């Protein structure tokens, strides 16, 4: 069993074939959650699952589970997966690698005629990215009870289309109640989405924990007016006030190193005309850190600063924390299985705390969980130029295979 390896070329071909669905001119992928392209991607992976002899289950939030039976049907399955929805300027590997690596584990077991004691399952979680619908990590969040199915169903995109409507439209409004699907353990393979592994010259990242994150929606209301006749001192420029808050979000993160993070990634200015003073600006704020205490201190600083700007400008400013994900420590047994597999296979590894959110965070609330990182080129992700080396993709999947076998038993 120690000589068992996955088929790296087969895994790479699958990644490249899935990447054709929603392919962009710059070599990336745009496959937003619950769009027609997401449906095509789901259909493709489900078809591959059926070809591998897997039984398919879809729950009410659209999470997909594809099961390979085990010798002991009384045991809950060992699950691995991720997501296939992408950012608007996404890459080929974020999320997709975790799903197809799990599928490659199954294909390898089939090819070698290996039966496991516990069933093996491939999971595809709904709307992990949160780029079309909030909250982020929606499918796994509903699954673990972090928020209700009705709350998720009511979420709407900028055109007013709701999650429930879109699930039904694309044919993935399943019948299983989320959370009633058993799991004995959960593993997720992923590109690092940062530069640490590449900088250190390591092949495998053993992930002991994930940074906590807080997402905010902020809205500044001023008064639109003609850019020419309106003197500077008589303006109520919502954009100028908004940019002060945006800069402060970054400054707060810099005051809480080494894991402090502060990002403004979404901005809408109204009426968005070059000769009109902006009357309203809506934008996002993303704060992250390694502990609840540090995140709460960052939150308090942000709220105090907004109160100050509100008083100084005289403009209404609304701030709402729309998502909060506490820092996550993964289960020591799953972390140990990943570490043992990397060591047994002879891959250079190191511990890496994840700065990004993953479905494994929520899966870890209902079962022991762990993650495997592999390097991505220049640490770049959420970008069409996201890239990874085929040998690293293969290595991470080999670690996944052996970690899952340690838990599932043969």
KAQUI-V634102 format. One record per pair of residues at least 12 apart in sequence whose C-alpha atoms are under 10 Angstrom apart, sorted by the first residue. I is the first residue (numbers start at 1). J is the second residue. Records with the same first field share a line. If there is no record, write none. Layout:
BEGIN
I = J + J
END
This chain:
BEGIN
1 = 114 + 402 + 405 + 410
2 = 341 + 344 + 345 + 402
3 = 344 + 345
4 = 108 + 109 + 112 + 345 + 398 + 401 + 402
5 = 105 + 108 + 109 + 112 + 345 + 394 + 395 + 397 + 398 + 399 + 401 + 402
6 = 101 + 104 + 105 + 106 + 107 + 108 + 109 + 111 + 112 + 394 + 395 + 397 + 398 + 399 + 400 + 401
7 = 104 + 105 + 107 + 108 + 111 + 394 + 397 + 398
8 = 101 + 104 + 390 + 391 + 392 + 393 + 394 + 395 + 397 + 398
9 = 390 + 391 + 393 + 394
10 = 100 + 104 + 107 + 108 + 394
11 = 97 + 100 + 101 + 102 + 103 + 104 + 105 + 107 + 390 + 393 + 394 + 397
12 = 97 + 100 + 101 + 104 + 389 + 390 + 391 + 393 + 394
14 = 44 + 45 + 48 + 96 + 97 + 100 + 101 + 103 + 104
15 = 92 + 93 + 96 + 97 + 99 + 100 + 101
16 = 92 + 93
17 = 41 + 44 + 92
18 = 40 + 41 + 42 + 44 + 45 + 84 + 92 + 93 + 96 + 100
19 = 31 + 41 + 84 + 91 + 92 + 93 + 96
20 = 41 + 92
21 = 36 + 37 + 38 + 39 + 40 + 41 + 44
22 = 36 + 37 + 38 + 40 + 41 + 86 + 88 + 90
23 = 37 + 90 + 91 + 92 + 384
24 = 88 + 89 + 90 + 91 + 384
25 = 384
26 = 89 + 91 + 383 + 384 + 385
27 = 89 + 90 + 91 + 92 + 383 + 384 + 385 + 386 + 387
28 = 86 + 87 + 88 + 89 + 90 + 91 + 92 + 93 + 382 + 383 + 384 + 385 + 386 + 387
29 = 85 + 86 + 87 + 88 + 89 + 90 + 91 + 92 + 93 + 94 + 382 + 383 + 384 + 385 + 386
30 = 85 + 86 + 87 + 88 + 89 + 90 + 91 + 92 + 384
31 = 84 + 85 + 86 + 87 + 88 + 89 + 90 + 91
32 = 84 + 85 + 86 + 87 + 88 + 89 + 90 + 127 + 129 + 130 + 131 + 132 + 133
33 = 83 + 84 + 85 + 86 + 87 + 126 + 127 + 128 + 129 + 130 + 131 + 132 + 133 + 163 + 166 + 167
34 = 62 + 85 + 126 + 127 + 132 + 133 + 162 + 163 + 164 + 165 + 166 + 167 + 168 + 169 + 170 + 171 + 172
35 = 85 + 132 + 166 + 167 + 169 + 170
36 = 166 + 169 + 170
37 = 85 + 170
38 = 84 + 85 + 86 + 126 + 127 + 170
39 = 85 + 167 + 169 + 170 + 171 + 172
40 = 170
41 = 84 + 85 + 96
42 = 64 + 83 + 84 + 85 + 124 + 170 + 172
43 = 171 + 172
45 = 66 + 84 + 99 + 100 + 103 + 124
46 = 64 + 65 + 66 + 122 + 124
48 = 100 + 103 + 107
49 = 65 + 66 + 67 + 68 + 100 + 103 + 104 + 106 + 107 + 122
50 = 66 + 67
51 = 107
52 = 66 + 67 + 68 + 103 + 104 + 106 + 107 + 108 + 110 + 111
53 = 66 + 67 + 68 + 69 + 106 + 107 + 110
54 = 66 + 67 + 68 + 69 + 103 + 106 + 120 + 121 + 122
55 = 67 + 68 + 69 + 121
56 = 68 + 121 + 122 + 123
57 = 123 + 174 + 175 + 176 + 181
58 = 123 + 124 + 172 + 173 + 174 + 175 + 176 + 177 + 178
59 = 139 + 143 + 172 + 173 + 174 + 175 + 176 + 177 + 178 + 179 + 180 + 181
60 = 139 + 142 + 143 + 149 + 153 + 164 + 167 + 168 + 172 + 173 + 174 + 175 + 176 + 177 + 178
61 = 125 + 126 + 127 + 138 + 139 + 140 + 141 + 142 + 143 + 149 + 150 + 152 + 153 + 163 + 164 + 167 + 172 + 173 + 174 + 175 + 176 + 177 + 178
62 = 124 + 125 + 126 + 127 + 138 + 139 + 163 + 164 + 167 + 168 + 171 + 172 + 173 + 174 + 175 + 176 + 178
63 = 83 + 123 + 124 + 125 + 126 + 127 + 138 + 139 + 140 + 142 + 143 + 172 + 173 + 174 + 176 + 178
64 = 81 + 83 + 121 + 122 + 123 + 124 + 125 + 126 + 139 + 172 + 174
65 = 79 + 80 + 81 + 120 + 121 + 122 + 123 + 124 + 125 + 181
66 = 79 + 81 + 103 + 120 + 121 + 122 + 123 + 124
67 = 79 + 106 + 119 + 120 + 121 + 122 + 123
68 = 106 + 109 + 110 + 115 + 116 + 118 + 119 + 120 + 121 + 122
69 = 115 + 116 + 117 + 118 + 119 + 120 + 121
70 = 115 + 116 + 117 + 118 + 119 + 120 + 408 + 409 + 410
71 = 115 + 116 + 117 + 118 + 119 + 409 + 410
72 = 116 + 117 + 118 + 119
73 = 117 + 118 + 119
74 = 117 + 118 + 119
75 = 117 + 118 + 119 + 182 + 183 + 184 + 408
76 = 117 + 118 + 119 + 120 + 121 + 181 + 182 + 183 + 184 + 185 + 408
77 = 117 + 118 + 119 + 120 + 121 + 122 + 181 + 182 + 183 + 184 + 185 + 186 + 407 + 408
78 = 116 + 117 + 118 + 119 + 120 + 121 + 122 + 182 + 183 + 184 + 185 + 186 + 187 + 367 + 368 + 369 + 404 + 405 + 407 + 408 + 409
79 = 102 + 119 + 120 + 121 + 122 + 123 + 182 + 183 + 184 + 185 + 186 + 187 + 188 + 363 + 367 + 369 + 404 + 408
80 = 98 + 99 + 100 + 101 + 102 + 103 + 105 + 120 + 121 + 122 + 123 + 124 + 183 + 185 + 186 + 187 + 188 + 189 + 360 + 369 + 370 + 371 + 400 + 401 + 404
81 = 95 + 96 + 97 + 98 + 99 + 100 + 101 + 102 + 103 + 121 + 122 + 123 + 124 + 125 + 186 + 187 + 188 + 189 + 190 + 359 + 360
82 = 94 + 95 + 96 + 97 + 98 + 99 + 100 + 101 + 102 + 122 + 123 + 124 + 125 + 126 + 128 + 140 + 187 + 188 + 189 + 190 + 358 + 359 + 360
83 = 95 + 96 + 97 + 98 + 99 + 100 + 123 + 124 + 125 + 126 + 127 + 128 + 129 + 137 + 139 + 140 + 358 + 359
84 = 96 + 97 + 98 + 99 + 100 + 124 + 125 + 126 + 127 + 128 + 129
85 = 124 + 125 + 126 + 127 + 128 + 129 + 130 + 131 + 132
86 = 127 + 128 + 129 + 130 + 131 + 132 + 382 + 383
87 = 128 + 129 + 130 + 131 + 132 + 381 + 382 + 383 + 384
88 = 129 + 131 + 132 + 382 + 383 + 384
89 = 381 + 382 + 383 + 384 + 385 + 386
90 = 129 + 381 + 382 + 383 + 384 + 385 + 386
91 = 380 + 381 + 382 + 383 + 384 + 385 + 386 + 387
92 = 381 + 382 + 383 + 384 + 385 + 386 + 387 + 388
93 = 190 + 191 + 193 + 376 + 381 + 382 + 386 + 387 + 388 + 393
94 = 129 + 189 + 190 + 191 + 192 + 193 + 376 + 381 + 382 + 383 + 386 + 387
95 = 124 + 125 + 128 + 129 + 188 + 189 + 190 + 191 + 358 + 359
96 = 124 + 189 + 190 + 191
97 = 188 + 189 + 190 + 191 + 393 + 396 + 397
98 = 122 + 123 + 124 + 187 + 188 + 189 + 190 + 191 + 371 + 372 + 373 + 393 + 396 + 397 + 400
99 = 122 + 123 + 124 + 125 + 188 + 189 + 190
100 = 122 + 123 + 124 + 189 + 397
101 = 122 + 188 + 189 + 190 + 393 + 394 + 396 + 397 + 398 + 400 + 401
102 = 120 + 121 + 122 + 123 + 187 + 188 + 189 + 397 + 400 + 401 + 404
103 = 120 + 121 + 122 + 123 + 397
104 = 122 + 394 + 397 + 398 + 400 + 401
105 = 120 + 121 + 122 + 397 + 398 + 400 + 401 + 402 + 404 + 405
106 = 120 + 121 + 122 + 401
108 = 401
109 = 401 + 405
114 = 410
115 = 405 + 408 + 409 + 410
116 = 404 + 405 + 406 + 407 + 408 + 409 + 410
117 = 405 + 407 + 408 + 409 + 410
118 = 184 + 404 + 405 + 407 + 408 + 409 + 410
119 = 183 + 184 + 408 + 409
120 = 183 + 404 + 405 + 408
121 = 183 + 186
122 = 186 + 187
123 = 140 + 186 + 188
124 = 139 + 140 + 359
125 = 137 + 138 + 139 + 140 + 141 + 143 + 359
126 = 138 + 139 + 140 + 141 + 142 + 167 + 172 + 359
127 = 139 + 140 + 141 + 163 + 359
128 = 140 + 141 + 357 + 358 + 359
129 = 357 + 358 + 359 + 382
131 = 157 + 266
132 = 155 + 156 + 157 + 158 + 159 + 161 + 163
133 = 152 + 153 + 154 + 155 + 156 + 157 + 158 + 161 + 162 + 163
134 = 151 + 152 + 154 + 155 + 156 + 157 + 163 + 215 + 322 + 323
135 = 147 + 151 + 152 + 155 + 215 + 322 + 323 + 324
136 = 215 + 322 + 323 + 324 + 325 + 357 + 358 + 359
137 = 325 + 357 + 358 + 359 + 360 + 361 + 362
138 = 151 + 152 + 153 + 155 + 359 + 362
139 = 152 + 178 + 359 + 362
140 = 178 + 179 + 358 + 359 + 360 + 361 + 362 + 363 + 364 + 365
141 = 178 + 179 + 325 + 359 + 361 + 362 + 363 + 365
142 = 177 + 178 + 179 + 362
143 = 177 + 178 + 179 + 180 + 181 + 362 + 363 + 365 + 366
144 = 178 + 179 + 180 + 361 + 362 + 363 + 364 + 365 + 366 + 367
145 = 178 + 179 + 362 + 365 + 366
146 = 324 + 325 + 362 + 365
148 = 178
149 = 164 + 177 + 178
150 = 163 + 164
151 = 163
152 = 164
153 = 165 + 166 + 167
179 = 363 + 366
182 = 366 + 367
183 = 363 + 366 + 367 + 368 + 369
184 = 366 + 367 + 368 + 369 + 407 + 408
185 = 331 + 333 + 334 + 363 + 364 + 366 + 367 + 368 + 369 + 370 + 404 + 407 + 408
186 = 331 + 334 + 359 + 360 + 363 + 364 + 366 + 367 + 368 + 369 + 370 + 371 + 404 + 407
187 = 334 + 335 + 337 + 338 + 359 + 360 + 363 + 364 + 368 + 369 + 370 + 371 + 372 + 400 + 401 + 403 + 404
188 = 358 + 359 + 360 + 363 + 369 + 370 + 371 + 372 + 373 + 397 + 400
189 = 205 + 360 + 370 + 371 + 372 + 373 + 374 + 393 + 396 + 397 + 399 + 400
190 = 205 + 358 + 371 + 372 + 373 + 374 + 375 + 376 + 393 + 396 + 397
191 = 204 + 205 + 372 + 373 + 374 + 375 + 376 + 377 + 379 + 380 + 381 + 386 + 387 + 388 + 392 + 393 + 396
192 = 204 + 205 + 207 + 352 + 353 + 354 + 355 + 356 + 372 + 373 + 374 + 375 + 376 + 377 + 379 + 380 + 381 + 388
193 = 354 + 355 + 356 + 373 + 374 + 375 + 376 + 377 + 378 + 379 + 380 + 381 + 382 + 386 + 387
194 = 352 + 354 + 355 + 356 + 374 + 375 + 376 + 377 + 378 + 379 + 380 + 381
195 = 375 + 376 + 377 + 378 + 379 + 380
196 = 350 + 351 + 352 + 353 + 375 + 376 + 378 + 379
197 = 348 + 349 + 350 + 351 + 352 + 373 + 374 + 375 + 376 + 377 + 378 + 379
198 = 374 + 375 + 376 + 377 + 378 + 379
199 = 375 + 378 + 379
200 = 348 + 349 + 350 + 375
201 = 348 + 349 + 350 + 375
202 = 347 + 348 + 349 + 350 + 374 + 375 + 392
203 = 342 + 347 + 348 + 349 + 350 + 373 + 374 + 375 + 391 + 392 + 393 + 395 + 396
204 = 338 + 339 + 342 + 343 + 347 + 348 + 349 + 350 + 351 + 352 + 372 + 373 + 374 + 375 + 392 + 393 + 395 + 396 + 399
205 = 338 + 339 + 342 + 347 + 348 + 349 + 350 + 351 + 352 + 353 + 354 + 371 + 372 + 373 + 374 + 375 + 396
206 = 334 + 335 + 336 + 337 + 338 + 339 + 340 + 342 + 349 + 350 + 351 + 352 + 353 + 354 + 370 + 371 + 372 + 373 + 374
207 = 329 + 330 + 334 + 335 + 338 + 339 + 350 + 351 + 352 + 353 + 354 + 370 + 371 + 372 + 373
208 = 328 + 329 + 330 + 331 + 332 + 334 + 335 + 336 + 351 + 352 + 353 + 354 + 369 + 370 + 371 + 372
209 = 290 + 327 + 328 + 329 + 330 + 331 + 335 + 351 + 352 + 353 + 354 + 355 + 361 + 370 + 371
210 = 288 + 289 + 290 + 291 + 325 + 326 + 327 + 328 + 329 + 330 + 352 + 353 + 354 + 355 + 356 + 357 + 358 + 360 + 361 + 371
211 = 259 + 260 + 261 + 287 + 288 + 289 + 290 + 291 + 292 + 295 + 325 + 326 + 327 + 328 + 329 + 353 + 354 + 355 + 356 + 357 + 361
212 = 259 + 287 + 288 + 289 + 290 + 291 + 292 + 294 + 295 + 324 + 325 + 326 + 327 + 328 + 354 + 355 + 356 + 357 + 361
213 = 260 + 261 + 262 + 286 + 287 + 288 + 289 + 290 + 291 + 292 + 295 + 323 + 324 + 325 + 326 + 327 + 355 + 356 + 357
214 = 262 + 285 + 286 + 287 + 288 + 289 + 295 + 296 + 298 + 299 + 321 + 322 + 323 + 324 + 325 + 326
215 = 263 + 264 + 284 + 285 + 286 + 287 + 288 + 320 + 321 + 322 + 323 + 324 + 325
216 = 264 + 283 + 284 + 285 + 286 + 287 + 299 + 319 + 320 + 321 + 322 + 323 + 324
217 = 266 + 267 + 282 + 283 + 284 + 285 + 286 + 318 + 319 + 320 + 321 + 322 + 323
218 = 242 + 245 + 246 + 267 + 281 + 282 + 283 + 284 + 285 + 306 + 317 + 318 + 319 + 320 + 321 + 322
219 = 238 + 242 + 267 + 268 + 269 + 280 + 281 + 282 + 283 + 284 + 316 + 317 + 318 + 319 + 320
220 = 237 + 238 + 239 + 240 + 241 + 242 + 245 + 269 + 278 + 279 + 280 + 281 + 282 + 283 + 310 + 315 + 316 + 317 + 318 + 319
221 = 236 + 237 + 238 + 239 + 241 + 242 + 270 + 278 + 279 + 280 + 281 + 282 + 314 + 315 + 316 + 317 + 318
222 = 235 + 236 + 237 + 238 + 239 + 240 + 241 + 277 + 278 + 279 + 280 + 281 + 313 + 314 + 315 + 316 + 317
223 = 235 + 236 + 237 + 238 + 270 + 276 + 277 + 278 + 279 + 280 + 315
224 = 236 + 237 + 238 + 270 + 271 + 272 + 273 + 275 + 276 + 277 + 278 + 279 + 280
225 = 237 + 275 + 276 + 277 + 278 + 279
226 = 274 + 275 + 276 + 277 + 278
227 = 273 + 274 + 275 + 276 + 277 + 278
228 = 275 + 276 + 277
230 = 276 + 277
235 = 277 + 278 + 279
236 = 277 + 278 + 279 + 280 + 313 + 314 + 315
237 = 276 + 277 + 278 + 279 + 280 + 281 + 313 + 315
238 = 269 + 270 + 277 + 278 + 279 + 280 + 281 + 282 + 313 + 315 + 316 + 317
239 = 267 + 268 + 269 + 270 + 277 + 278 + 279 + 280 + 281 + 282
240 = 277 + 278 + 281
241 = 281 + 306 + 309 + 310 + 312 + 313 + 315 + 317
242 = 267 + 269 + 280 + 281 + 282 + 283 + 306 + 309 + 317
243 = 264 + 281 + 283
244 = 305 + 306 + 309
245 = 264 + 283 + 285 + 302 + 305 + 306 + 309
246 = 262 + 263 + 264 + 265 + 283 + 284 + 285
247 = 262 + 263 + 264
248 = 262 + 301 + 302 + 305 + 306
249 = 261 + 262 + 263 + 264 + 285 + 286 + 287 + 298 + 299 + 301 + 302 + 305
250 = 262 + 263 + 264 + 285 + 286 + 287
251 = 302
252 = 287 + 297 + 298 + 299 + 301 + 302
253 = 286 + 287 + 288 + 289 + 295 + 298
255 = 298
256 = 288 + 289 + 294 + 295 + 297 + 298
257 = 289 + 290 + 294
258 = 289 + 290
259 = 288 + 289 + 290 + 291 + 294 + 353 + 354 + 355
260 = 287 + 288 + 289 + 290 + 291 + 294 + 295 + 298 + 355
261 = 286 + 287 + 288 + 289 + 290 + 295 + 298 + 355
262 = 285 + 286 + 287 + 288 + 289 + 298
263 = 284 + 285 + 286 + 287 + 288
264 = 283 + 284 + 285 + 286 + 287
265 = 283 + 284 + 285 + 286
266 = 282 + 283 + 284 + 285 + 286
267 = 281 + 282 + 283 + 284 + 285
268 = 280 + 281 + 282 + 283 + 284
269 = 281 + 282 + 283
270 = 282
280 = 316 + 317
281 = 317
282 = 317 + 318 + 319
283 = 319
284 = 319 + 320 + 321 + 322
285 = 302 + 319 + 320 + 321
286 = 321 + 323 + 324
287 = 299 + 302 + 324
288 = 324 + 325 + 326 + 327 + 355 + 356 + 357
289 = 326 + 327 + 355
290 = 326 + 327 + 328 + 329 + 353 + 354 + 355
291 = 326 + 327 + 328
292 = 325 + 326 + 327
295 = 324 + 326 + 327
299 = 321
302 = 319
303 = 319 + 320
306 = 318 + 319
307 = 319
325 = 357 + 361 + 362
326 = 361
327 = 354 + 355 + 357 + 361
328 = 353 + 354 + 357 + 360 + 361 + 362 + 364 + 365
329 = 353 + 361 + 364 + 369 + 370
330 = 360 + 361 + 364 + 365 + 368 + 369 + 370 + 371
331 = 364 + 365 + 367 + 368 + 369 + 370 + 371
332 = 368 + 369 + 370
333 = 368 + 369 + 370 + 407
334 = 368 + 369 + 370 + 371 + 403 + 404 + 406 + 407
335 = 351 + 368 + 369 + 370 + 371 + 372 + 403
336 = 370 + 403
337 = 370 + 399 + 400 + 402 + 403 + 404 + 405 + 406 + 407
338 = 370 + 371 + 372 + 396 + 399 + 400 + 401 + 402 + 403 + 404 + 406
339 = 351 + 372 + 399 + 403
340 = 399 + 402 + 403 + 406
341 = 396 + 398 + 399 + 400 + 401 + 402 + 403 + 404 + 405 + 406
342 = 372 + 395 + 396 + 398 + 399 + 400 + 402 + 403
343 = 399
344 = 399 + 402
345 = 395 + 398 + 399 + 402
346 = 395
347 = 392 + 395 + 396 + 399
349 = 373 + 374
350 = 373
351 = 372 + 373
352 = 371 + 372 + 373
353 = 373
354 = 371 + 373
358 = 371
370 = 403
371 = 400
372 = 396 + 397 + 399 + 400 + 403
373 = 392 + 393 + 396 + 397 + 399
374 = 388 + 389 + 391 + 392 + 393 + 394 + 395 + 396 + 397
375 = 387 + 388 + 389 + 392 + 393 + 396
376 = 388 + 389 + 392 + 393
377 = 389
END
